[in-house]
């Protein structure tokens, strides 16, 4: 297959334009068909006063009413697909075509793909104790992982990375990056697809994993994708494969350290408490960090299940104690109000974010159905932290002094039947909040919402089920 044939699907996909929706005909109501408003009112009659909507705020305290001037603003989404670069969208939609080119699957392997994916899922979830280290050295396992698990991870991560603030991943030329538990380079590839601002940077990625086969496959996937998206005078990042586990020595200190879906696997076989493990692994991460760089960053992404989310919260706490401040998703630097289920609080909320997958890659959705592994939701927990230099605290203090409260929406809408309204759990500097949507802002899961700081936090009522502060937005 020549190069023109290999990229035909990509050029065709990029050339497609969405059909413009047909303008909907405005239905005429019975009253509009009978007469116009002017015909119903004589020149001597007065227009009727509009009916007043009953005040439903009485069930909450008077200090917590949302005035028109104080209505909240949805300032930043977390998973908006519109922010994915236009040259990356067709690659994500047709990632299986790139995988087929790199893996060179036979017809028989393609037929057995759904069956093998289902078996691998069983090994990764139900047979965790029997799973051997370096399990991705097997060619069949690699093919299954890349075509299903990696593809879904790219869908999750590209949504997340493309919506992070521009300065969240601020890297200079010649920066050193380390991806631990890299597998087939999922995070480096997701960063390349999501952040065109980084493609022009001369970056070196140390990619560390127990499986040399996975690393080699990932490098081929990355170079294939980079070749389709490189602009003039741009070069792909330098990839250095490192066979080994967390703790393996590398030659250079890192300005950016990343890890995706690794720590939840490590702690599964440990009998030690999660807080101890988070502290231990934080120390190992920091041993790789470039202490001379005031902008050094650490990114940890894990599945959005309760156990993994609890671990991420503990990493956040440990990183803050080590001189790092969270950039995302946290809108504050206070204690995490969503630490998950603990002995002291077995019903505690855990920090995770999700989006519907209905608009995901059609072929991936079909493959998932064929493997009986359909996904209606994509979920993750994460923390991005930066070495503290005082600027984040200053910006946070300025926002606090201005009377602004930032809320990170951490749930879908909840029906509040007593109030006839929708509510959303949210993380904030005042703790866990149940945001009551009185103004109809309808935030999405993961959105950052800014609203007025309540006049009196002490007078806010608490949700009986969760203990969250009830705040009108």
N, C-alpha and C positions, 0 to 999 in steps of 0.2 A: 504494500500500500504506500503510494507516494504521499508527500507532505500535503499536496492540494486535496487529495482524497481524505486525509486524516482530519483536516480542519473544515471540511465542507459543512458538516453539521453545525459547527460553531458560527461560521459566516452566515449560514442560512438562518440560524436562531437569532443572531444579532440583527439581521435584516428585517425580521418580522415586526410589524407594527400593529398595535392593538386596535381593533375596530372601535370606532367611535360609537357610543351607545346611541340608539335612536331616541330622539326626544319623545318623552312620554306625553301623551295627550292628557290635558287637564280635564278631569271629569267634572261635569257640571252637576251641581247639587239640585235637588228639587226646588229649593228656594230661588236659586239663580235662574232656573228655567222659567219660573213663574213671573218674576219681575226683578228689575234692578233695585238696589237699595234706594236710589233717588225716587223711584216710582212709589215706594212704600211709605215715604215720609213726605208729608205736605209741607209747603213753605211756612205754615204757621205752627207746625208741631215741633217740639223739642226732641232731640235724640235721646233715646233711653240711656240711662247710666249703666255702665257694664257691671255685671254681677261681681261681687267681691269674693275672692277665693278665701275660704275659711283658713284661719291661721292655725297651722299644725305644729308650730314651734313650742306650744305650751308644754309638751312632754319633756322638753329639755330646758336647761336653765336660761334665764334671761340674758346672761353675759355671753351667750354663745349663739347669737343670732347673726345670720349672714346678711349684711347690708349690700346694696348694689355696688357701691364703691369698693367693697372688700371681697368681691367674688374671686374665687381662686383662678389661677392660670395654669394650664397644662404646659409646662415649660419645656419638658424633654421626654420623649418616648424612649422606651428601652428596646423595642423590637420592630420598629417601623420598617417594613420591607422596601419602602420607597428610597431609603437611604443606602441601599446596597448599590454599588457602582454599576452603571449600565453594561460595562464590558464583563462584569463578573456574573451577572444574573443568568445568562445562558449557560455558563460553565457549571453553575450550581444545579440548574435544571437538567443538564445533560452530563452530569458527572460520570454516569455509568459508561458513556462513550469513551471518556478519557481513561477510565479504569480498564476497559476492554483493550485499549491500545497498549497500555503499559503491562497488564497482566497476561495478555495474549492467550485468553481463555479458549479452550476447544469448545466445539458444539456440545459435547457431553457435559463439560463443566458448567456451561451456561444453563443447560437443562436442569442440572442438579443443584443449582445455586440456591433456590428457595428452600430446598430440603436441608442443605448444609448450613444455611443461615439459621434455620430453626434449631438445629442441633447445637450450633455454637452459642446461641442465646441460652439454651438449657445449661450448657457448661458454664457460662458466665454468671448465671443467676442462681440456678438450683444446685449445681455441683461445685460451688466455690472452693470447698475444702479439698476436693480432689484435683483441682486445676493446678497443673505444674507451672513453674516459672518459665518464662520465655515461650509460652504456649503459641505465640504467633510466628514461630519459625516454620510451621507447616504451610505449604503452598495453598492447600485447600482452605485452611483457616484464614490465611491472609486474604484470599479472594472473597470469602464470606464477610470478613470484617470490613474490608474496603467498600464493598458494594452495599452494605446495609448500615453498620454501626458508624463507620467513618462518614458516610454520606449524611446520615442524620446529625452527626456532630457538626459537620460543616454547615448544615442548615441552622442549627442552634447558634453556633459561634459567629457566623457571618452576620446574622441578625443583631447579635449583641455588640460585636466589635464595630460595626458600621454606625451604630447609634451612640457610641461613647463620645464624650467631648473630644474635640480635636487635640487638645493638650493632654488628654489622659494617657496617650501613648507617645509622648514627645521624646523622640530619639534623634541624636545627632549622627552625622556621618562617622563611620568607623566604630559605631557602637557595637558592643558584644552582647549577644542574647543567648540565653540558655533555656532550652525546653526539656524538662525532665519527664521521663515516661512518655517520650515523644511518639512511640509507635510509628505509624506511617506519616509522620510530620503533620498531624491534623492541625495543631495550633499555628505553626508557621504558614501553612497553606491558607488557613482561614484569615490570618492577618494580611496576607498578600491580596486575597480577594476583597477584603473589607476596607483596607486602608491604602488607597492610591497615594496618599501623602508619604507613605513609608517606602513605596516602590523606588523612588528616586534616591533613597538613602543607601549608602554603602554599608550594609549590615553583615555581620558574621553570626550565623546561628549554629551553636553547638547543640546537636540533637542527641539526647541520651536515652537509651532503651536497652533492655536485656536482649531484644531480638534484632540481630543484624539484618535478618531478612526483611523485617518490617521497616527498618530504617532505609535500606536500599530501595525498597518499593516506594516509600514515601518520597525519597529524593527524585526518583523518576517522575512521580506524579507532580511534584512541585515544578520541576523543570518543564514538563509538558504544559502545565497551566501558565507558567511565567512566559513561555514562548508565545502564547496566544494573547497576552496582555501587555507585553513590554512596549514602551514608546521608544522613539529615537533617543539615542545616547543613554539609554537605561540598560543596566545589567542585572541579572538575577542575584539574589543574596548568595553569599558564600555559605555553603552547608558543610559542616564538619560532623561526621557521624561518630558517636561515642558509645561503644558497647559497654553497658554497665548499669548499675542501679544507683539510687540516690546515695550520695557519699563518694562516688567515683570522682577522682581528681580530674580537673581540666586545667589547661595551661593559663587561661586568662580569667580575670574577674569580670562579672557580668553586670551590665547596666539594666538589663531587663531579664527577669527570671519568670518563666511560665510553667504551668503544670495543668494538665487537663485529665480529669477522671482517673487520677493515679492514687491519691492518698486514701480514697475509700477502699481501694483494693489492698493497700498495704496494711491497713488497720484491721481488716477482716480476720486475719489470723493471729492478731495480738491479744493477749489477755490483760494488757495494761490499760488504765483509764484513758479516755479520749483526751482529757485536758493535759495529761502527762505527754501523750504522743504528739499533740499539737505543739507543745513547747519544745520537745525534742526535735521535731522536724523543722520547726521555725529556725532553730539554731543551725541546722544543717543548711537550710536555704540561705541564711545570712552569711554562711561561710563562703558561698559563691559570689556574694554581692560585692560590687565595686564601692568600697567605703569612701573613695575619693570623689565619687559622683553624687552631688546633692540631689540629682533627679533620679536616682536609682529606684526601680519599681519592681514589684512582685505581684504576679497575677495567678490566682488559684481558682480553677473552675471545677466543680464537681456536680454529680447528678443532684436533682432537687428533692431527693427522698429525705425523710426526717433525720436519719443517721448522718448522712453526708452534710446536710445543712447545719447540723449541730457542730460537726467538725470544722466547717468553714467559719462559723461564729467563733470557735475557739482559736482558730488561726488569726482571725481579726484581732482578738484580744491580745494574743501573744505578740503579734507584729507591732501593735501599739505600745506595748510594754518595752519593745526593742527599738523604739524610735522611728516607727513608720506611722503614717496617717492614712486612713482609708479615703480613696478618691471616689470609689463607686463600689456598691450601689448606695452606700450609706450617705444620708444627707447631714450627718452630724459626727462628732467625735466622742460622744458620751457612751455609756455602757450599752451594749447591744440589747434591745428590748425583745428580740426574737431569737433567743438562745436555744430554742428547741426543747425537747422533752428531757427533763432532768429529774433527779430523785426528789428534789424540793418542789418541782413544778412539773408533774407528769403530763399535764395538759398544755404545756407551753407551746406557743406558736413558733414555727421554724421559718427561717428566711429562705424563700424560694420564689422563682418567677417563671411564668409560663405564657405561651401563646398557642393559638389554634393552628393546626397544621393543614387546614383545608386548602390553603393556597400554596402548599409545598410542591416540590417536583412531582409531576404526575406519574412518572415511571417509578419513582421511589415509593409513592403511595401504593401503586399497583403491586410492586414487589413485596411490600410489607403485608398486603392483604394475602398474597399467594403463600407467604410464609406463616400466615396466621399470627402476625405480629403487628397488626395495625396500630397506628399511633394517631390519636385525635389531638394530643397535646404534646408540645415540646417543653421540657422543664429543666431548670438548672439553678444552682446556687453558686455564687462567686464572690470574691473580694479582690479588688485592685488597690494596692497600697503603695504609697510613695514615701521616700525618706523625708522625714519632717524637717522643714526649714523655716517654719513660722508663717509662711504665706497662706497656707490653708486655714490655719487658726485665725489669722487676721481677717480673711474673707468671711469666715463663719461668724466671727464677732460682729463684723459690719452688717451682715444680714440680720443677726439677732437684734442689734441696736436699732435697725430700721423697723422693727416690729413685724418682720416676716418669718413665717414658719414654713419650712420645707418638709413635705411629706413624700415618702417613697411608697407608692401603692404596692402592696405585697399580697394581693388576693384578687379574685374575680369579684363581681358584685354579689352582695348578700342581701336577700330580701328582709327588710325590717318591717314585719307585718304590722306592728303596733303603730309605727310612724307612717306607714304607707310610702316608704322611701327605700332607696338602695343605700347600702353601706359598703365600705371597703376597709380592710385592715391595712394599716400603714405604719411604717417606721418613722420616728421623728426624734428630735432632741428632747422632747418632753415625755418620751416613752412610747409604748405601743398605743396606737390610736385607732378607734373605730370611726372613720370619717363618714359622716352622714351627708349624702349628696342632696342638699337642699336647693342648690342653684342649677342643677342639671348639667354639671360639667362632664359626667360620665367618663371618668378616667379609665384607662386600660391597665391591665396588670403590668407592673413595672414602671408606669409613668411617674415622673417627678412633678409634683404639684406644689405650687407656692400659694399660701394663703396668709391671712392676718393672724398674728399671734393672739391667742385669747387673752382677754383682760385679766382673768383670774383662773389660773390652772386649778387651784384648790376647789373651785366651785363647779368644775366640770364633773358630770356624773360618769359612772363607770358601767361598762357592759357587764351584766351579771354572768354571762357565760365565760368570757375571756379575761375580764378585769381591765380591759382596754379603756382609756379615756374616750368619752363620746364627744366628738367635735363636729359641729356643723361646717360644711364647706359649700 
